[in-house]
Amino acid sequence: MNKYLLTANVTISVYTEVEAENLAEAMRIAEERDLMPIVHSGGETQEDTWMCDELDGVPENITEA
């Protein structure tokens, strides 16, 4: 039996909460934020990080690595 290492792209939903004067400013602030780490300390909040509650995407564009 052969083994194969495969890679794929997955799009998931994330969210963050921003205090700003208007939507354009909120988007600029959000663009600077990091994604929540895969292994997180529990100290990350939606006020400073992009958060993910569940992996709701599906693998696409599967290729051999």
Secondary structure as GFF3:
##gff-version 3
##sequence-region A 1 65
A	DSSP	beta_strand	6	9	.	.	.	ID=ss1
A	DSSP	alpha_helix	23	31	.	.	.	ID=ss2
A	DSSP	beta_strand	60	64	.	.	.	ID=ss3
###
